[in-house]
């Protein structure tokens, strides 16, 4: 056992304070191994190897583990790790996650800054542990605030509650404590302001009102001025800038990716959630390069084989309708566009017929789009399977330019999570083989969201940019639509507790929720209704599941970008999750949550 204890911090950025080497940060897998041993205790080598190197052959994983354990012993001391199989941490190694009950609150996220997406099972374990430690931090903060209040240290208690509310902004109990402390300090105006902030948070995030207990704290001095201000008269017409902001913002990096792919002559797959700005980005980029053609798949296409390909063919034929076709091309394209031939052949069924059709469509595109720079297939997630397969065949054929010419660039846009898994896998294979660029669009940064909103020309809008960002998740379409709804309802410079809904945003969000499995939707509703009280233990009680049964629905919600940890990625998503639940069912779930919370308090 080391004569001087070695301290390891894994709450926050992982680092080790060793008597041998002083303080230094830990590398990713070493930090994960120490954290796992600290929390789970003695663990067999085979288990550690499979967690840290899940895709490596068993022998290689064991060699990697042996080398990692050797490096740890050099850093922490020879007596830091005990046992050959299983392995465990010696008592002289002090890990903050193992001694959490003795630490003050607000220690930071477990293994902050580290991602283990390449280690699937470890990532799932860490997700659950991060939620658990978040809950522990909140409880520790509650206990510390109560201790300080009972000791008469009201200012210190209030500061602790403020920090707690940063962790759990919808904790009504924490808001009650803040209001009570303001009153004890004789600051009634701050108490009333805290109540209003509480009401706004609960309205915006959960769609509910404060409880009678919370209202009772301020009832005796709450003034009529607290009532909602009268709305301004809705404008009769929205300015053009509010329908479509003039300039593209926040996409410099994505533009650079497009330029690189364009210079290399590679196809590009542009993906992202609905409203993220895929079509806007591609349209502006292609317009800057020259002429281009965009064809979009439609919702009804999957019900008819080659429906999307037929639309592409007709669009290309329409570029030069009088230009004659080579006989073989005409006959093959007639499979998709029967009006070309009196006795059009049927849709292709054999591999040979499919290959011939792909050659004909590629030839048609080359001859009719010769002066164009790009062809865009938009909303590819709506295309039928046969058209998607044909699209890839044609794309491969168009990669090589005609003699003396340039390759026609193909760009394919689709929504994340809505493309057929088999086809998305094919696209990933193209990307990994270097045959295409992969361009995922993420929500805007806060600064870019502010630039976008500034173009809309709405006075006093800049004051509510942070609230709009939280509510919309910085999705460009959601930002624009929400502002339009606010203005149409009579925007008065404040962000309301319950923003007026946008039909377009509501429809998009509801479609996302419909794609969730029943278990994932039940978990999302539990997270939404429990709010700040949510924890892994609460979810298992409310849903009647074991903790490991929550891993799959939790992962589904994160992959669908509904949740990030135990937090909704967009306030509008949380609102929809609650509002799509019938009121009697919602009340029943709330009662179940309340019943499960009682033994935990």
N, C-alpha and C positions, 0 to 999 in steps of 0.2 A: 504494500500500500504506500502511495507517495507520502513523504513526510509533510509536505505542504499541499493542501487541497488544490486541485485543478477545477476551475469554474468554466462551465460552458453555457453560453447564452444561445438559445434557439428561438426565443420569443423576440421578434424583431429580426434584424440581420444577424445571421449566425456567426458567432466568433468564440474563440477559446482564449482564456486567460490561464496560461500554463507557467509554472515555476521554471520550466526548462527554456521556453521560448518567448515568454511575455504574451502580449495580446496580439492576436492575428485573426483575420477572417477565415472561415472554413469554406472549403469547396463544396459543391452541391451534394454529391453522393455521400461524402463523409458526414456532412450535417444531417442528411436523411437517416443514415445508419445510426448515428448517436441518438437522434431524436426517437427513432423506433425502439431502440433498446431501453431508453430512459422511460418510455411510456408503457411498452409492452412487456419489458423484463427479458429474462433469458430466452433466446431464440435460436433455433437450429440454423446451421450454416446454409442448408439447402433452401430454407425459407428466405433468408436474407439475399442469397444469390438470385433467386427467382424474382424477388421484389425489385432489385436494383438493375438487373440485366435480363428482363423478361424475354427478349428476342434472341439472346445469345445461346449457343449450344450449352448444355449442362456443364461440360468440362471447362469451357471458356469462362462461363459465369463464375465457377468456383475459383478459377485462377485469378480472375479480376477481384473477387472478394478477398482472397488471401493477400493480394497485393495492397488492397485498401486497408485491411486490418494491420498490415505491417506499417504502412504510412501513419496510421493513427497512433500506433504504439510509439513511433519515433516522435510524434508531436506531443502526445499526452503523457508519455512515460510507459515503460515496459509493463508496469503493474496496473495500467489503466483498464485493460480488458482482461477478463478472466474466462476460464473454460476453453475447451477446444471445440466441443460440439455438445450442447449449445454454447453460445457466447453471451456474456453479460458484462455490464459496466461495474467496476469495483466501487465500493462505498466512498472511496476518496475522490471520485469524480462527481462533482456537484453540477447537476443540470437544472437550469431554472424551471423547465417544464415539469420536472419530477418534484421540485420543491415549491410548486406554485402557491400553495396555501400560505407560505411564509413571506411571500413577496407583496409589495404594494401593487395597486391596480395600474392599468395603462402600460403594460409591458410591451405591447406591439403584437402583430400577427405572427403566428407560428411559422417559422422559416420564411419570413417576409422576403419577397423578391425572387424566390426560387419557384420554378415550375418543373413538374415531373410528368409532362404529357407523354414522354417516351417510356414511362413506367406506369402502365395503366392501373394496376392494382394499388401501387404505392400512391398514385395520385388520388384514387378514391379514398384510401385510408387517410391521407393528409387533409382532404376536403372535410371529412367528418370530424377530424381532430381540430381543424381550424374553427369549425362551428362550435365545438365544445369549449375551446379556450376563449372564444369570443363571449360565450355565455358566462363563463367563469369570471372573465374580466368585468363584465357588467355587474354580476352579483358582488364581486369584491368592491367595486366602486359604490354600489348601494350601501354595503356594510360600512365602508369608510365614511361616506356622507352622514350616515346615521350616528356613527361614533363621534364625529366632529360636532354634530349638532347637539348631541347629548352632553358633550364637554363644553358647550357654550361657544365653540369656535365657528360662529355662523358664517363669516366671510369665507373661511377655508372650506366649510361644508358646501357653500354655494358654488365655489370654483370647482369642486369635485363633481357636483351635479351638472355643471355646464359641460365638463369633459365627458361625463356619462352620456349626455344628450347627443354628443357628437358620435358616440358609438351606437346609441339607440334613440334616434330622433322621434320615434313614435311610442316611446315608453310613457304611458300616462302617469304611472307611479312616479317617475322621475320628474315630470312636469309638476305634479302635485307637490313634491318636495321643494322644487324651485319656487313655486308660488308661496308655499308656507314660509320658506326662509326669507323671501322678500318682505312678507308681512311682519315677521318677527324683527326684521331690521328696520321696520317703520317705513318701508318704501312701497307705498300702495300703487303708485303709477307703474313701477317695474313689475309688480305682481300682476296687474291687469294686462300689461304688455306680454308677460310670460303666458298668461291664459290665452290671449289672442293667438300667440305663436303656436301654442298647443293645439288650439282649435283648428288653425290652418293646416298644421302637419297632419292631424287625424283626418281632416276632410280630404286633403290632397292625396295622402298616401293610402288611406284605408277606406275613405268614403263614409266615415262615421262621425258622430258628435261626441264631445267629451261626456264622461259619465256624470250622473247627478252629484257624486262626491266632489268631482273637480269643479263643477259649476258652483257648488255651495261655498267653495273657498272664496269666491269673488262676488257672490251674489249681492252682498249687502252694500258694496260700493260701486258696482258696475253701472255705468251711466247709459242713458238712451243713445248717446253718440256711438255706442258700440254696434248699434244696428247697421246693417249693410247700407252703404251709400246708395242713393238712387242711381240707376244706370243712365248713361247718356243715350240720347236718341240714336238708334242705329243708322249709319250712313246708307244712303240709297244706292251708292255704287262704290265698289272697291277699286282703288287705283291699279293700273296695269302692273306696277312694280310689286304689288302684293300678290299677284297671280303667278308671276315668274320673275324672281330677282334677276337683274341684268347680267351680273358677272358671276362666273364660277369661282368659288372660294374654297380654300382648304384642301386642294387636290394637287399640290405641286409635286409631291412624291409619286403619286399615281400617274401624273402626266409624264414624268420622267421614265417610268416603267413602259408606258405606251410608246414613247419616243425610241427607247432602246429596242423594243420588240419590232417596231416599224422599220428601223434601220437594218435589223437582221432578217426582215421578211418573214417573221414568225407569226402564226395566228395567236390571238389573245383570248383568254377566257376571263370575262369580267363577272364577278359574283358578289352578292350582298343581299341584305334583307330588303323587303319592299320599301320604297321611298328613300333609299340610301343615295340615289343619284347616279345609277349605272347609265341610264339612257342619256342623261344630261352630259355626263363626262365624255362618253363615246361620241355623241353628236358633235360636241364642240371640238374634240380632238380631230375627228375625221373632216370636219368642215375646214379646219386649219391646214389640212393636207391636200385638199382638192375636192373633186366630186365623189359622191359615195351613194350607196343604196342601202336603206334599212327595211327589213321585212320582219314583222313580229308574228310569233305564234299566238293562237287564240285559245280561250278556255275550252272550246268545243273540239279542238283538234284531236285530243287523245282518243276520241270515239271513232275516228276514221283513219285507217292506215294511209300514210303519205299525204295527209291533209296539209301539213305545213310545207312539205316539198312542192306540192301543187301550187301553193300560194307564192313560194319563191320563184317557181318556173314562170308563172303568169307575170310576176313583177318584172323579171328579167326580159321576157318576151315583149313586154310593153315599152321597153326602152327604145326599140327600133321595130315597130310592128310590121313595117313593109319589107324588111330585110328577109330574103329567103333563107331557109334552113337546109343544111345538107340532108339528103333523104334519110340516112340512117339515124341522124340526130332527131329529125322530125318524128320518125316512127317510135323511137324510144321515149321521147318526151311526151308523146301522145298517151303513154301509159298513165301519166300524171294529168295531162290536159287533153281529154278525149276529143274536144272540138277541133283539134289539129288534123285528125284523120277520120274519114267516114267509117272505117272499121278499125278502131283503135285497139291495140293489143291489151290484154289484161295486165293488172299489176304484177310485178315480178314475184316469182315464188322460189326459183332455184338460185343458188349462189352465182351461177353464170349470168342469169338475167339481172340480178342485182348489180353485179360488177359492170355489166354493159350499160345499165341505166346510169350508174355513177359516172362512167366515162362520157356519156351523152350530156348529162347535166353540167359536168365540168367544161365540156366543149362549148355548150351554150353560154355559160357564164363568161368564158374567155372571149368569145366573139362579140357578145353584146355589151360586156362591161369593160371593153378594152381601154376606153378613155377614163375609166373610173379608178380611184385609188383603193376603195374598200367596199366590202359587202358585209353588212351587219345582220346577224340573226338575233333579234331581241326577244325577250321572254321565252327563252328556249325551254324553260321548265314546263311550259304549256304544250310543247310539241309532242306529237305522237312518236312512239318508239321507232317505227319504221323510218320516219323522217330523220330522227336523230342519228340512226345508223347510217343513212344515206349521206347526211351532212358530214359525218366524219370521213367517209370514203371520198367525197368530193374535196374536202379540205386537204386530204393527203395528196390528191392529184393536182391541186392548184399550188402546192408548195413550190414546185419548179416553175420558173417563169418561162414564157414563150421566148424563142430565139429573138434577141434584139429588144426584148421588152422587160418589164418588171413584174414580179409576182403580185397578184391581186391579194391584198390583205383581208383576211377573214377575222371578224370579231364576233364572239358569241357571248351574249349576256343572259344570265339566269339568276334566280333567287336561291340564296343559301337554304339548304334543307328541303327544297321542293323538286329538285331534279331526281329522276329515277336513280336509285343507288348504283345499279349496274353501269349506267351511262356516266354518272359522276366518277366512278372508278376508272372508266376508260379515259376520261379527261385527265385524271390525275396521272395515269400512266403516260399520256402524251407529255404532260408537264415534266415528269421525272426523267423522261427520255430526251428532254431538251427540244421537243418538237413544237412546243407552244409555251407562251407566257401565262402565268396564273396571277390574276389581279383581284384580290379580295378587297372590297371597299368597306371601311369601318366608319362608325359615326364620326362626325366632325369634332375637332378639338373645340374647347370652349371659346377660344379667341376667334376661330373661324365661324362658329355659330353666331358670335356677336357681329362679325362682318356681314354675314348673310342677312341677319335681321336689320342691320343698319340700312341696307339697300331698300328695305320695304317702306322707308319714309314715314314710320308711325311715331309721332312725338311721344316721348317718355318711355319708349319701349326698352331702352338700354338699361333702365333700372330693374327690370325683371328678367334679364337674360339668364342669370343663374337658376331661377325657378323654372323658366322655360326649358333650360337644358336638362334639369333633373326630370321634369315631367315627360319630355320627348326622347330622352336619351341622345340628344343631338342628332337625331335623324332629320335630314334636311326637309323632307316632305312633311313630317310631323310638325316641325317648327313652323313652317309656312302655314299649314292648315290650322294649327292652333292659334296663331296670330290672327288669321282671317276670321276665325270664330270669335275671338275676343273683340275684334273691331266691330264685327257685325252685331255683337251683343251690346256694344257701347263701352269701349275700353276707357277706363278712367285713370290709368297709370299704375294700377296695382294688379297683382296676380291673385285671382280669386281662389278661395279654398277649393271650390269645385269648378274648374274651367268649363265653359260651354263646350259640349262635344262637337267634334267634326265628323260628319257622316262618313267621309272617306277614310279617316284614320280609324274610326270605330270598326268599319268593315274589315280593313286590313288586319287589325289586331284580333278580331274575332276569328278570322280565317287562320291565323297563326295558332290560336288556342284550339281550334278544331282538329289540328294535326297532332295534338298531344295525345298520348295514351291515357286511358282512364286513371291509372296510378299516378302519372305525372301531373295530371290536372288536379287530382285530389290533393297531392302534395303542394302544388302551387296555391290552391285555395287555403290550405292550412297556414302556409307562410303568410299569405295576404291578410287573413283574418286574425292571426295571432300577433302580427306586428312585432313590436319590440320584445314580446314575451316568447317569441319563437325559439325553440331549441330542438336538438335532436331527440332528446328524451320526450319532449312534448309531442313531436311528430309521431313517434312510435306509439304513444298512448292514444292520440286522437285517431290515427289511422289503423290501429290494431295490428301493426307490423313490427317485426324485429328490425334492429338498426341496419343489418346487412341487406335487408329487403328494400331499403330506401336508396341504396347506391344507384341502381339502374334508373329509377324515375328522376333522381337528383341529377344524374349525368345527362339524362335526356333534356331536362330543363336548361341546363347550362349550355349544352350543344345547340339548343334552339334559341339561345341567348334570351331566355325569359328570366333566368336568375343568374347572378354572379355571386357565388357563395349562398348566403341566405338573404340576399338583397335583390329586388327586382331591377332589371337594367333600365326600365322606363316606368315612370309613375303612371303613364297611361295604360301600361300592361297590368299593373296591380289593380287599377281602377276597373278595368274590363274583367279581370278574374273575379272580382267581387260582384260587379253588377250583372254578370251573366249567370250568377247563382240566384235561383228563385228565393224570394224573401223568407218563406218558411224554412227552406233548407239552410239558408244562411244563418238564421236564428238558431237552428238545431246544431249547426257546426260550432257556433259561438258558445252555446251551452256546453257542448262537449269539451271545447277548449278550456272553459272556465272550470269544469269538473276536474280535468286533468291537471290544471295548474295548482289546485288547492293542496295536494300532497307535496308539491315541490316548494311551497313557500315556507 
